[in-house]
């Protein structure tokens, strides 16, 4: 109970998900808390950051003028303040897409944000599957047309079942991160529209790509692909980790697959004696503000919420 009290003593974006996924509160109570996101706390602050041009920080994927600067430092990480990353974060917070303030904000971004890569409007997407997957996720969540970019994603699926942002440059082996970004988009599309036979089959093949590798191992040798994937961060951005993947499979509502067992054991092993999970591997880069007030290693409400609901779902 102490952990639930700690989780509930937080922002509306966390509170409503705790009420829905862990407390299983009445729908009216969950909806009332969710409605607060656009009016108070992190969600309201992010909406306040939208510029007069309808974008966040003046750009679609990167802040306006980012590539004209001579003081950028790759060691400081990617900036996370542009339109794509802010809308992805609002989606993750669970802001109500029917809220009038939210609808106006997304419509302004739809009509004004253009991709640095090709100059297309935001919901027409660009070329990288990891970007287009998030465009589909955001568009489906907020009720906007993403059919063109969805077709592009279906055509970009690789023979092994996944996706890779470098396929345009000749890569024929899928990326865990790109694949999960697309799967998030396909799941959001299916939740919003019911999906099509083609999108459902594409999602099934993408899931099999991850499951056949037990979410973090090489299929050829069984070795851990990237050790950092065993560390849990939030916000995850486009990055991959085991908890993010497990939370995706939880969200599908599918029957448990035994190939998730090792990943679930990893989550269990990370729980601390006080019942919390730590913040790990925060991805560097310019942000509007921090969602976890503590540094890596401190208890994380976001990781604790997501770990508890994953374990609860598979209990």
N, C-alpha and C positions, 0 to 999 in steps of 0.2 A: 504493500500500500504506500509505503514511503516513496518509492520510485514513481508511482503514478501521481502522487501529490506533487513531486518535483517536476514532472513533465507538465502537469496542468498549471503550474505556476510559471507560465511562459507566454509567448506570443500567441495570438489567435490562430496563426498558421499551424502551430504545433497542437494547440489545444483541440481544434476541431478534429484533427486526425486521431488524436488519443481517444477522444470521445467516440469516434466512429469505429476505430479498429481495435481498441483495447478495452474500453469501458462498455462499448455497445450501448451507448445512451440512446434515448428515443430520437427519431429522425428530426423532430422539431427542434430539439436542443442542439443537435449537430448542425443543422442548417442555420440556426441563430448565431452560433459561434463562427461558422464559416462566413457569414455575411459581414462580420466585423473586419475581415482581412483587408478589404478595400478602404476601410474607414479608419483603421487604427493599426499601429505597429508596422511591421516590415512591409507588408503589402501596400499600405498607404504611402509609406516613404518611397518605395520604388515607383509608384504611379506619379508621385510628386516630382520625380527626377526626369520625367519626359520633357523633351525640349519643345520650344515653340514650333519647330519644324516637323513635329510628329514622331521624331526618332528619339532614341536614348543615346546620349553622348555623340550625336551628330552622325551616326553611321549604322549600317546594317549588321556587319560582322565585327568591324573594328571602329573605334572612335573616329570621328571626322578628322581628316588631315593626318591620320596616324602614319601613313607611309611617306608623308612629306617631312616628318620629323627627323632630326639628326641626333636625338638624345635617347632613342629607344635602346633598351638593353634586354637581350633575350634571357639573361639570367634572372631578370625580375618577373618573368612569366608573361603570359598573354593577358591583355586587358579584358575584363569581364563586364564592362559597363555599356556595351553597345546594345542595339535593339534586340538582336537574336538572343543574347545571353540574359538580358533582363526579362524578356517574355518567357524564356525557358524557366527562369527562376520563379516568376509569377505562377506559371503552370505547376511547378513543383510545390509551391506554397498552397496551391489549391484554391486560388482566388476564384470567386463565383463568376463564371463567364456571362451570366445573365444580369449582373450588376450594371447599371447604366453608366457609371463612371468607367468601369472596365471596358464595356463595349465601345465607348467613345475613344478610349485610349488605343485600343487595338485597331479600330477603323482608321485612326489617324496614322498609325504605323503602316497599315496596309496600303494607304494611299500615297505615302511619302517616302518610306524607306526603300532604297535601291541597293542591290548588291554591288560591292566593290569589284567583284570578279567580272560581271557581265552587264551591269546596269539595269537588270530586270527588277520589277517590283517584288517586294518581299515574299509574297505567297506564291510567286512563280519559281522561287528557288534558284539555285546556281548549279554547280557541277559536282561537288563533293557529297557522297552519300551521308557522311556524318553530319553535314550541315542540312541536307535535304530531309533526313530523317527527323531532325528537330523541327524543321519547317512543317512537315506533315503533322507531327505531334502537336505543335502550337496551333496550327490552323484547324485541325480536327477538334481540339479542345475548345477553341473559341468560336467554332462554327463557321469557318471561312473555307472557300473553295481551294482545294489542294490537288485536284485531279491531275493537272499537268505534271506537277513534280512527283506525284505518286507513280505515274506511268514511267517516268525517268528512273525512279528507284527500282521498279520491277525489271526494267531492262538492264539495270546495272548489277543484278544479283549474279555472283560468280558460281562456277561449277560446284565448288565445295559447299555451297549453301549460304555463305555469308556475303559481306560487302567489304570494300576497302576504298578509302579515299584516294589511294594512289593507283586505282585501276585505270584511270585515264592515262597514266604514265606507263602502263604495261603490267602492273601487278596482277597476278592471277591467283594469289593466296589471300584469303580473307583476314580482316582485322577484327579482334574481339571488340574493340571500342566502336568502330564503324558499324559493326553488326548490331550491337546493342542499341546504338542510336536509331538505327532503322527499325529495329523491333519495337522500340518505344513508340515510334511514329505509327507503325502498322497496327499496334494494339489500340492506340488512341483512335485511329481511323475506324477500326472495327467496333469499338465501344460507341462511337458517335453515329455510325451508319449501318452497322451490321456486317460491313466488309463485303468483299466479292470472292468468288472461288479463287481468283488469281492472288488476291492479297492474303487470303487465309493460307493458301499453299505456300506462298513465299515466307510467311511468318513461321509456318511449321518447319520449313527447311532451315531457316535462320536459327530457330531454337535448337534444332538437331545439331547444327554446327557447334554451338556452345555446350550442349549436353554431352556430345561425344567426346568432349575434352574436359568434362567434369568441371566446367566453368573457368579453369585456370591452368590446365596442364596441356603439354604438347601431346598430340595424338600419336606421334611417332615414337617418343621416348618416355612419356609420362612425366617429364620434368616440369617444374613450375615455369611458366612462360616468362612472367615478370614478377619478381618478389613484391613490388609495390602494390600489386593487385590484391594482396592479402591484407592490406591496410585500408581502413574505411574512412572516407572523407565525406564532407558535405559543405557546400554544394559540390556535386560530382562534376558539373559542367559536361564536357563531352568525354571525360575520362572514364576508364573502366575500373571497376573493382568488384570483388566477389559479393559484397553486400548489395551493391547496386543491381547486380545480375539476379541475385536471389529475390530482391524486392520486385523485380520485373516478373519473374515466374510466379510469385505470390499473386501479383495483380492479374495474371491471366485466369486465375481460378481453376487451373487445370489440376488433375489428379497428381499426387506426388510422383516424381520419377526417382528411382533409386540412385541415379547418377548424381543427384544433388546432395547425397549423404555426406560426402567429405566436406563440401562447402558449408553445410549446416553445422558439422562438428567444429569447423573453424570459428563460426560465429559463436557457438556455445563456449568455446575455450577462451574467447576474448572478454566474456562478461566478468566484471570485477566483483569482489566480495560484497560491495554495497549495492549490487544489482544493476550498475550502469555500464555503458560501453564508452571508451575514450574517443576523442577526436584524433584522427591520424591523417597524415599525408595531405594537409591542406594545399591546394594547388595555387602557387603564387601568381600574382597578377593584380592589376588595378581593380578595385571593387567599389561599389557605392558605400557599403558599410558591412561589417562582419555580422554573420548570423549566429555564430557561436562566439560568445564573448571571451572565452578562454583560448589558450594556445594548445597546440597539439600535445596530447598526453592527458589533458584535463577531461573530466566527464562531459559528454556531448549529449544534449537532449535529442538532436536529430538522429544520431547513430543509435541511441538507446531506443527511441521510438521505432525506428525501422527494423532493428534487430529483434525487438520484442514481437512485432507483428509478423515478421517472417517465421520466427520460432513458434508462435502461437498458431499460425496458419498450418504449419507442417507437424504440429503436435499430434 
